[in-house]
């Protein structure tokens, strides 16, 4: 808990907090933080967070997904090889990998190529499009495939939201306004 005693020493608070957090997880755990680029913080908070990351114990791994490179305050962790960057190009599926990922849907090779082009090799986009094309067998493939990762994300977000029950749409809309919400907090909205 952040208290007045830590107000002058954010790194000490961060290290203590992270030690206690990581103690909750068994060895071999992998924690994923998506959209790490979104929370904007000043340099003092970024430094404190980077110092807290020094408390990650052996056997626990953190994966940060971000559209931006690590903040300068993490350069010491990079230099010590405590963190590693994996660039988008290394994660992007090739046309052959896309073909393999779509093979269980028994799609024609030209459809797999179209899915790869539309998704730009983004794994989640490939899977979503594979399922979408398979469900809509017989429709023109070009009409089913938006192009580019952001378009794919927006399209399928709309598809999922549009197919949700009205009461679920309401909960999703109301909870989207908050930085976080528990099930108990969302329950009155249902």
C-alpha positions in Angstrom: 0.0 0.0 0.0 1.3 3.4 -0.9 1.6 5.5 2.2 3.2 8.9 3.2 6.4 7.1 4.3 7.1 6.3 0.6 6.1 9.7 -0.8 9.8 10.7 -1.0 11.1 7.4 -2.2 9.0 6.0 -5.1 11.7 3.4 -6.0 11.7 1.9 -2.5 7.9 1.6 -2.7 8.0 0.1 -6.1 10.7 -2.5 -5.1 8.7 -3.5 -2.0 5.4 -3.6 -4.0 7.0 -5.8 -6.7 8.6 -8.2 -4.2 5.2 -8.7 -2.6 3.5 -9.0 -6.0 5.9 -11.6 -7.4 5.8 -13.6 -4.1 2.1 -14.4 -5.0 3.2 -16.4 -8.1 4.8 -19.8 -8.3 8.1 -20.3 -10.1 7.5 -20.8 -13.8 4.8 -18.1 -14.0 4.5 -15.8 -16.9 2.8 -12.5 -16.5 1.7 -10.6 -19.6 1.1 -6.8 -19.6 -0.7 -5.7 -22.8 -0.7 -2.2 -24.2 2.2 -1.2 -22.0 2.6 2.0 -24.1 -0.8 3.4 -22.9 -0.2 4.5 -19.3 1.8 7.7 -19.5 3.8 8.5 -16.5 6.5 11.1 -15.6 10.1 10.2 -15.4 10.1 9.6 -11.6 7.3 7.0 -11.9 8.9 5.3 -14.9 12.2 5.1 -13.0 10.5 3.7 -9.9 8.7 1.1 -12.0 12.0 0.1 -13.7 13.6 -0.2 -10.2 10.7 -2.4 -9.1 11.3 -4.7 -12.1 14.7 -5.5 -10.6 12.7 -7.5 -8.0 11.5 -10.1 -10.5 12.7 -13.4 -9.1 14.3 -16.2 -11.0 11.7 -18.4 -12.6 9.1 -15.7 -13.2 8.9 -14.0 -16.6 7.1 -10.8 -17.5 6.1 -10.1 -21.1 5.2 -6.5 -22.0 3.4 -5.9 -25.2 3.9 -2.3 -26.5 3.8 -0.3 -29.7 6.7 1.8 -28.4 10.3 1.0 -27.4 11.2 0.6 -23.7 11.3 4.0 -21.9 14.8 5.4 -21.2 14.5 4.5 -17.6 14.7 0.9 -18.5 17.9 1.2 -20.4 19.9 -0.1 -17.4 17.7 -3.3 -17.5 18.4 -3.6 -21.2 22.1 -3.1 -20.7 22.2 -5.8 -18.0 20.2 -8.1 -20.3 17.5 -8.4 -17.7 15.0 -7.5 -20.4 15.0 -8.3 -24.1 13.2 -6.7 -26.9 11.5 -8.7 -29.6 10.7 -6.6 -32.6 7.4 -6.8 -34.5 9.2 -8.3 -37.5 10.3 -11.3 -35.5 6.7 -11.9 -34.4 5.0 -11.4 -37.8 3.8 -14.6 -39.4 5.2 -15.4 -42.9 2.8 -16.5 -45.7 3.9 -20.1 -45.1 3.2 -19.8 -41.4 -0.2 -18.3 -42.1 -0.9 -21.2 -44.5 -0.1 -23.6 -41.7 -2.2 -21.7 -39.1 -5.2 -21.7 -41.5 -4.8 -25.3 -42.7 -7.3 -26.8 -40.2 -10.0 -24.6 -41.7 -9.3 -26.2 -45.0 -9.1 -22.9 -46.8 -7.8 -22.5 -50.4 -4.2 -21.3 -50.6 -5.3 -18.1 -52.2 -7.6 -17.4 -49.2 -4.7 -18.0 -46.8 -2.6 -15.6 -48.8 -5.4 -13.0 -48.7 -5.7 -13.5 -44.9 -1.9 -13.0 -44.6 -2.0 -9.8 -46.6 -5.1 -8.4 -44.8 -3.6 -9.2 -41.3 -0.1 -8.2 -42.2 1.0 -11.4 -40.4 -0.6 -10.4 -37.1 -1.4 -13.8 -35.4 -4.6 -12.8 -33.7 -5.9 -11.3 -36.9 -5.1 -14.5 -38.8 -7.0 -16.6 -36.3 -10.0 -14.2 -36.3 -10.1 -14.0 -40.1 -9.7 -17.8 -40.4 -12.8 -18.3 -38.2 -14.7 -15.5 -39.9 -14.1 -16.8 -43.4 -14.8 -20.4 -42.4 -18.2 -19.3 -40.8 -19.1 -17.4 -44.0 -18.2 -20.1 -46.5 -19.4 -19.1 -50.0 -19.1 -15.3 -49.5 -16.5 -13.4 -51.5 -13.3 -13.5 -49.5 -12.3 -9.9 -50.4 -15.5 -8.6 -48.8 -14.8 -10.5 -45.6 -11.3 -9.3 -45.0 -10.4 -5.8 -43.8 -6.8 -4.8 -44.4 -4.2 -3.9 -41.8 -4.0 -4.8 -38.1 -5.9 -1.8 -36.8 -8.7 -2.3 -39.3 -8.9 -6.0 -38.4 -9.0 -5.2 -34.7 -11.7 -2.5 -35.2 -13.7 -4.8 -37.5 -13.7 -7.8 -35.2 -14.3 -5.6 -32.1 -17.4 -4.4 -33.9 -18.4 -8.0 -34.9 -18.0 -9.2 -31.3 -19.8 -6.2 -29.8 -22.5 -6.3 -32.4 -23.3 -10.0 -31.7 -23.4 -9.5 -27.9 -26.7 -9.4 -26.1 -28.0 -5.9 -25.3 -27.4 -6.3 -21.6 -23.8 -7.4 -22.2 -23.3 -4.4 -24.6 -24.5 -2.1 -21.8 -22.1 -3.5 -19.3 -19.2 -3.3 -21.8 -20.0 0.3 -22.7 -20.3 1.4 -19.0 -17.2 -0.5 -17.9 -15.2 0.8 -20.8 -15.2 4.3 -19.2 -13.4 3.1 -16.1 -9.7 2.3 -15.8 -10.6 -0.9 -14.1 -13.8 -2.6 -12.8 -14.5 -5.7 -10.8 -17.3 -8.2 -11.5 -19.0 -7.0 -8.3 -18.8 -3.4 -9.4 -20.3 -4.3 -12.8 -23.0 -6.5 -11.4 -25.5 -3.6 -10.7 -25.4 -2.7 -14.4 -26.7 -6.0 -15.6 
